[in-house]
Amino acid sequence: MPAKRTEPRAPGGNGGRPLLAGLERLVAALSYLGAVLGVLIVLAMMAVIGYSVFYRYILNTPITWTGELSGYMVVALVMLGAAEALRRDDHIGVDLITARLSETARRWLEVWGLLAVSVVALTLIVSSLEMLAYSYDFEVVSEGYLEVPMWIPQGFLLPGSALLLLAAINRLQRLALGLDAPAAGHMPVDD
């Protein structure tokens, strides 16, 4: 009988599974690209808001369109950054209860959460496809000062949701293969 592997696997390891490694590389690259685009959006948003503040308070000439544009940028930022946050396990979580659970219970709770994320991501994909088609076909524009064709800001929902779904599937596969243990929580528990 061969000896059982006892040394711990590296957190980023894939246990020698090439298909999983390929999916992980794909999810990591696409999520990282989304995060980089998110950083660029934050920088652009800072410039737009700075421009607006300068004109409003220094030149006493308010700019009316910056709030609308910033709102669209926030949507893009959230949708492009969600997959990287999930991949890195950086989403906000309530660990008051989960820190007290056994590793098996935490694993099942994480599986349930990832399945919920997957359902939401699939729902967003289907909804955004319908919404984009409608907005494009009927040439819907925003009601604000910019009159932006709505398919442009809505367009971030589709790739963001698809990336989120890929990241959730990747984490589910890792959990199913026993490669990731759910975090026990960040706060110490007093007994």
C-alpha positions in Angstrom: 0.0 0.0 0.0 1.6 3.3 -1.0 2.3 5.9 1.7 -0.3 8.5 2.1 0.7 12.1 1.3 1.0 13.9 4.6 2.7 17.2 3.8 0.3 20.1 3.3 -0.3 21.4 -0.2 0.6 24.9 -1.1 -2.5 27.2 -1.0 -2.1 28.1 -4.7 -1.3 24.5 -5.7 -3.5 22.4 -7.9 -2.6 19.0 -6.8 -1.1 18.1 -10.2 -4.4 18.4 -12.0 -3.7 20.0 -15.4 -7.3 20.9 -16.2 -7.7 22.7 -12.9 -4.3 24.4 -13.4 -5.5 25.7 -16.7 -8.8 27.0 -15.3 -6.9 28.6 -12.4 -4.5 30.3 -14.8 -7.4 31.5 -16.9 -9.4 32.8 -14.0 -6.3 34.4 -12.4 -5.3 36.2 -15.7 -8.8 37.4 -16.5 -9.5 38.5 -12.9 -6.2 40.3 -12.7 -7.0 42.1 -16.0 -10.4 43.1 -14.5 -8.6 44.4 -11.3 -6.1 46.4 -13.4 -9.0 47.9 -15.4 -10.6 48.6 -12.1 -7.5 50.5 -10.9 -7.6 52.5 -14.1 -11.2 53.3 -13.6 -10.5 54.5 -10.0 -7.8 56.8 -11.3 -10.1 58.1 -14.0 -12.9 58.6 -11.4 -10.5 60.6 -9.2 -9.6 62.8 -12.2 -13.3 63.4 -13.0 -14.2 64.2 -9.4 -11.1 66.4 -9.0 -12.1 68.2 -12.2 -15.6 68.7 -10.9 -14.4 69.9 -7.5 -12.0 72.4 -9.1 -14.6 73.8 -11.3 -17.3 74.0 -8.6 -15.2 75.4 -5.8 -12.4 77.3 -7.4 -14.0 78.6 -10.6 -17.5 78.7 -9.2 -18.8 76.8 -12.3 -20.5 73.5 -11.4 -20.1 70.7 -13.8 -23.3 68.8 -14.2 -22.3 65.5 -15.8 -19.6 64.3 -13.5 -22.0 62.6 -11.0 -23.6 60.6 -13.8 -20.2 59.5 -15.2 -18.9 58.6 -11.7 -21.9 56.4 -11.2 -21.2 54.5 -14.4 -17.6 54.1 -13.3 -18.6 52.7 -10.0 -20.7 50.0 -11.7 -17.8 49.1 -14.0 -15.4 49.0 -11.0 -17.6 46.7 -9.0 -18.3 44.3 -11.9 -14.7 44.1 -13.0 -13.3 43.7 -9.5 -15.7 41.2 -8.0 -14.0 38.1 -9.6 -10.6 39.1 -8.3 -12.0 39.7 -4.8 -13.7 36.3 -4.8 -10.6 34.6 -6.2 -8.4 36.1 -3.5 -11.1 35.5 -0.8 -11.3 39.2 -0.1 -15.1 39.5 0.0 -16.5 40.8 3.2 -17.7 37.9 5.4 -19.3 37.6 8.8 -17.1 35.3 10.7 -18.7 35.6 14.1 -20.4 32.3 13.6 -18.2 30.7 11.0 -15.1 31.0 13.2 -16.8 28.7 15.7 -17.7 26.0 13.1 -15.7 22.9 12.4 -13.7 22.8 9.2 -16.2 20.5 7.6 -19.1 22.9 8.5 -17.1 25.9 7.2 -16.4 24.0 3.9 -20.1 23.2 3.4 -21.0 26.8 4.2 -18.5 28.0 1.7 -19.9 25.6 -0.9 -23.4 26.9 -0.3 -22.1 30.5 -0.6 -20.3 29.7 -3.8 -23.4 28.1 -5.3 -25.4 31.2 -4.4 -22.8 33.4 -6.1 -23.0 31.1 -9.1 -26.8 31.4 -9.3 -26.6 35.2 -9.0 -23.8 35.4 -11.6 -25.9 33.2 -14.0 -28.9 35.4 -13.4 -26.9 38.5 -14.1 -25.5 37.0 -17.3 -29.0 36.2 -18.6 -30.5 39.5 -17.5 -27.6 41.6 -18.8 -27.8 39.9 -22.2 -31.5 40.8 -22.4 -30.9 44.3 -21.1 -28.1 44.9 -23.5 -30.1 43.7 -26.5 -33.0 45.9 -25.5 -30.9 49.0 -24.9 -29.0 48.6 -28.1 -32.0 47.7 -30.3 -34.1 50.6 -29.0 -31.2 53.0 -28.7 -31.9 53.7 -25.0 -29.9 56.7 -23.7 -29.4 57.9 -20.2 -31.7 60.6 -18.9 -28.8 62.7 -17.5 -26.7 65.4 -19.1 -24.5 63.0 -21.0 -27.2 61.0 -22.8 -24.9 58.0 -22.9 -26.2 55.0 -24.9 -27.1 52.7 -22.0 -25.6 49.6 -23.5 -22.2 51.1 -22.8 -22.4 51.3 -19.0 -24.6 48.2 -18.9 -22.0 46.3 -20.9 -19.8 45.9 -17.9 -22.4 43.6 -16.3 -21.8 40.8 -18.8 -18.0 40.3 -18.5 -18.0 41.0 -14.8 -20.7 38.4 -14.2 -19.0 35.9 -16.4 -15.7 36.4 -14.6 -17.5 36.1 -11.2 -19.1 32.8 -12.4 -15.7 31.4 -13.5 -14.1 32.4 -10.2 -16.9 30.7 -8.3 -16.6 27.5 -10.4 -12.9 27.5 -9.9 -13.2 27.8 -6.1 -15.9 25.1 -6.0 -13.6 22.7 -7.9 -10.8 23.4 -5.5 -13.1 22.7 -2.5 -14.4 19.5 -4.1 -10.8 18.3 -4.6 -9.9 19.2 -1.1 -7.3 21.8 -2.2 -8.6 24.8 -0.3 -9.7 24.9 3.3 -12.1 27.7 4.2 -10.6 30.3 6.4 -11.4 29.9 10.1 -12.0 33.6 10.5 -9.9 36.6 11.2 -11.0 37.4 14.7 -9.8 35.3 17.6 -12.6 33.5 19.4 -12.7 33.7 23.2 -13.7 30.4 24.8 
